[in-house]
């Protein structure tokens, strides 16, 4: 589709700079927010209506947060092609609602590497669910607007305001490209750490 209406967003971020204003903008424009862990708490403290991811998955975070978004109720909502009636029928039949916007930034592995943490400690800063959501959203850019860093909030806010809360295809493609670059850089950083340790 050329213009994607933004009605439901998934937010899960480590870097919360600018998040309050961005999320408030989404809520003000009728977007439903779903969020995880610390991001959920942050948004609640900002006084914003937000649904915890556990309510969507009907499954608690486990293993200290290692597993929280790796669930069909999340990835089905991200990966459904909104131009494909079979996809929409499949998720509807399973009670899965689609996401239109996914805002994720990753655990700060660079800080762990800089501190010279031993591998058993450093690996806890390797994000798994975050890259999965980012890559899934970028793959499905025809149906999802992905936001991989706070530096994009202003651009996205302007584009959505200028298009009646609909994300143009060109913006979605730009964000997909930026997302794949970000996840590639993240994996390269982890590769370098394991090369040195």
C-alpha positions as CSV (number, residue, x, y, z in Angstrom):
1,X,0.0,0.0,0.0
2,X,1.2,3.5,-0.7
3,X,0.0,5.1,2.5
4,X,-0.1,3.0,5.8
5,X,-2.4,4.3,8.5
6,X,-0.7,4.2,11.9
7,X,-3.1,2.9,14.5
8,X,-1.1,0.4,16.7
9,X,2.5,0.7,17.8
10,X,4.9,-1.5,19.6
11,X,7.6,0.3,21.6
12,X,10.6,-1.4,23.2
13,X,13.7,0.8,23.6
14,X,16.9,1.0,25.6
15,X,17.6,4.6,24.8
16,X,14.5,6.5,26.0
17,X,15.7,9.9,25.0
18,X,12.8,11.7,23.2
19,X,10.5,8.7,23.8
20,X,8.0,10.6,26.0
21,X,7.3,13.3,23.4
22,X,7.2,10.7,20.5
23,X,4.8,8.4,22.4
24,X,2.6,11.3,23.5
25,X,2.4,12.4,19.9
26,X,1.2,8.9,18.9
27,X,-1.4,8.7,21.7
28,X,-2.6,12.2,20.9
29,X,-3.3,11.0,17.3
30,X,-5.2,7.9,18.3
31,X,-2.4,5.3,18.2
32,X,-2.7,2.4,20.6
33,X,0.6,1.6,22.4
34,X,2.0,-1.8,23.4
35,X,5.3,-2.0,25.3
36,X,7.7,-4.1,27.2
37,X,9.4,-4.0,30.6
38,X,11.3,-0.8,31.3
39,X,9.7,1.0,28.3
40,X,6.2,0.1,29.6
41,X,7.1,1.5,33.1
42,X,8.5,4.7,31.5
43,X,5.4,5.3,29.4
44,X,3.2,4.6,32.4
45,X,5.1,7.1,34.4
46,X,4.6,9.6,31.6
47,X,0.9,9.2,32.2
48,X,0.3,7.5,28.8
49,X,-2.1,4.7,28.2
50,X,-0.1,1.6,27.3
51,X,-0.7,-2.1,27.2
52,X,2.0,-4.5,28.5
53,X,3.3,-7.0,26.0
54,X,2.4,-9.9,28.4
55,X,-1.3,-9.0,28.0
56,X,-0.8,-9.4,24.2
57,X,1.1,-12.7,24.5
58,X,-0.7,-14.1,27.6
59,X,2.8,-15.2,28.6
60,X,5.1,-13.6,31.2
61,X,8.7,-12.4,30.6
62,X,11.0,-15.3,31.5
63,X,14.7,-15.8,32.2
64,X,15.4,-12.3,33.4
65,X,13.8,-10.8,30.2
66,X,15.6,-13.0,27.8
67,X,12.3,-14.1,26.4
68,X,9.4,-11.6,26.2
69,X,8.7,-10.6,22.6
70,X,9.6,-13.9,20.8
71,X,6.0,-14.9,20.4
72,X,3.6,-15.4,17.5
73,X,1.2,-12.8,18.9
74,X,4.0,-10.3,18.5
75,X,5.7,-11.5,15.3
76,X,2.4,-12.4,13.6
77,X,1.3,-8.9,14.2
78,X,4.6,-7.5,12.7
79,X,5.0,-9.9,9.7
80,X,1.4,-9.9,8.4
81,X,1.4,-8.5,4.9
82,X,-1.6,-6.1,5.0
83,X,-1.9,-6.4,1.2
84,X,-2.4,-10.2,1.5
85,X,-5.9,-11.2,2.5
86,X,-4.7,-14.7,3.5
87,X,-2.3,-13.2,6.0
88,X,-5.0,-10.9,7.5
89,X,-7.4,-13.9,7.7
90,X,-4.7,-16.0,9.4
91,X,-4.0,-13.6,12.1
92,X,-7.6,-12.7,12.6
93,X,-8.4,-16.4,13.1
94,X,-5.8,-16.5,15.8
95,X,-6.9,-13.3,17.5
96,X,-3.7,-11.5,16.6
97,X,-3.9,-7.8,15.9
98,X,-1.4,-6.2,13.4
99,X,1.2,-3.6,14.3
100,X,1.6,-0.6,12.1
101,X,4.7,1.0,13.8
102,X,7.5,-0.8,15.6
103,X,9.9,1.4,17.6
104,X,12.9,-0.5,18.9
105,X,16.5,0.3,19.8
106,X,18.9,-2.2,21.1
107,X,20.7,-3.1,24.3
108,X,23.9,-1.1,24.6
109,X,26.5,-3.8,23.8
110,X,29.0,-1.1,22.9
111,X,29.1,-0.1,26.6
112,X,29.7,-3.8,27.7
113,X,32.5,-4.1,25.1
114,X,34.1,-0.8,26.2
115,X,34.1,-1.9,29.9
116,X,36.0,-5.1,28.8
117,X,33.4,-7.3,30.5
118,X,34.2,-11.1,30.3
119,X,32.1,-13.0,27.7
120,X,29.7,-14.5,30.3
121,X,28.8,-11.0,31.4
122,X,29.0,-9.3,28.1
123,X,26.6,-11.7,26.4
124,X,23.8,-10.5,28.6
125,X,24.0,-7.2,26.7
126,X,23.4,-9.0,23.3
127,X,19.9,-8.1,22.3
128,X,17.9,-11.0,20.7
129,X,14.3,-9.9,20.6
130,X,15.1,-6.4,19.5
131,X,16.9,-7.3,16.3
132,X,14.2,-9.9,15.6
133,X,11.5,-7.3,15.8
134,X,13.6,-4.7,13.8
135,X,14.4,-7.2,11.0
136,X,10.8,-8.5,10.8
137,X,9.5,-4.9,10.6
138,X,12.1,-3.9,8.0
139,X,11.3,-7.0,5.9
140,X,7.6,-6.1,6.0
141,X,8.1,-2.4,5.3
142,X,5.1,-2.5,2.9
143,X,3.0,-3.0,6.0
144,X,5.0,-1.6,8.9
145,X,6.8,1.6,9.7
146,X,10.0,0.7,11.7
147,X,11.8,3.2,13.9
148,X,15.3,2.0,14.9
149,X,16.6,5.1,16.8
150,X,15.5,8.3,18.5
151,X,17.2,10.4,15.8
152,X,14.3,9.5,13.5
153,X,11.5,10.7,15.8
154,X,11.4,14.2,14.4
155,X,11.3,13.1,10.8
156,X,8.6,10.5,11.4
157,X,6.5,12.9,13.4
158,X,6.7,15.5,10.6
159,X,5.9,12.9,7.9
160,X,2.9,11.5,9.8
161,X,1.5,15.0,10.5
162,X,1.9,16.0,6.9
163,X,0.1,12.8,5.7
164,X,-2.8,12.5,8.2
165,X,-1.1,9.9,10.4
166,X,-0.4,7.7,7.3
167,X,3.2,6.6,6.6
168,X,4.2,7.0,2.9
169,X,5.8,4.0,1.3
170,X,9.0,5.9,0.6
171,X,9.4,6.7,4.3
172,X,8.8,3.1,5.2
173,X,11.5,2.0,2.7
174,X,14.0,4.5,4.0
175,X,13.4,3.3,7.6
176,X,13.8,-0.3,6.5
177,X,17.1,0.5,4.9
178,X,18.3,2.4,8.1
179,X,17.1,-0.6,10.2
180,X,19.1,-3.2,8.3
181,X,22.2,-1.0,8.5
182,X,21.7,-0.6,12.2
183,X,21.3,-4.4,12.8
184,X,24.3,-5.1,10.6
185,X,26.5,-2.7,12.5
186,X,25.3,-4.2,15.8
187,X,26.2,-7.7,14.7
188,X,29.6,-6.5,13.4
189,X,30.3,-5.0,16.8
190,X,29.5,-8.3,18.5
191,X,31.6,-10.1,16.0
192,X,34.6,-7.8,16.7
193,X,34.1,-8.3,20.5
194,X,34.3,-12.1,20.1
195,X,37.3,-11.8,17.8
196,X,39.2,-10.0,20.6
197,X,37.9,-12.1,23.5
